[in-house]
Amino acid sequence: MSDEPKQPDSPAQPEGAAEDAPAETPGPIHPLQRLLDNPWLLLVLGFVIPFLSYTMWGWIELLMTKPAQLP
């Protein structure tokens, strides 16, 4: 039997590299990031926003037109 110390299976790391480092905790998620991470909400907004904007545009155009003069 040899008196050599047994080497660990993992590769050597510099002193204090991983053991002393605190675990990375993600900060608070930005509201816009939460919006962009939700595909169903994006789908609904993709239908609702154009529908409402074009509908409002149509109503405004109808209200701004002058009545036609009959002959």
N, C-alpha and C positions, 0 to 999 in steps of 0.2 A: 504494500500500500504506500501511496505517495503522500507526502505532507503538503502538497500544493493545495491552495484554497480552490474550491469549486467556483467556476465563473458562472454568472447568471446567463440565462438564455437570451435575455433582451439585450439590444445593443447599448453600449455605454452612453450615458448622457452627461453633459457638464453638470457640475455641482449646482444644486439649487435651480435647475432648469424647469422641470415639470412638477416636482413635488411641492415646491414652495409657492408656485404661482397659483393665485386664486382662480377658481372656475369662472369662465367668462359667462356672465349673465347678460342676455340681451336687454337693452333698455326698453322703455315704452315704445309701442308701435305707433307710428304717425297715422292719423286718421285717413289720409289719402292712400297710404300703403294698405290699410285694411280694406278700403274701397276697391283698390285695384286687385286685391287678392281674392275677391268674391266674384266669380264669373257669372253667377245667376243675377246678382244685382246689376252688373254691367249690362247683361242682356236686357233686363227690364228697363233700365235707364236708356238704353239704345233705342227702345221702342217708344217710351213715354215722352222723352224730351223732344224728339222730332214731331211726334203727334201733337203735343201741346203747342209747340212753337208754330207749326204750320196752321193749326186750327185757329190760334189767336191771330195770326197774320191774315187768314181768310176773313174772320169776323171784322177786323179793322178795315180791310179793303171794302167789305160790304157796307160798313157804316160810312165810309168816306165817299162812296160813289153817289153821284147826284141822280135823282130820278130822271128817267128818260122822258122826253117830251113827246107826247102823242101827236100825230098830224091832225 
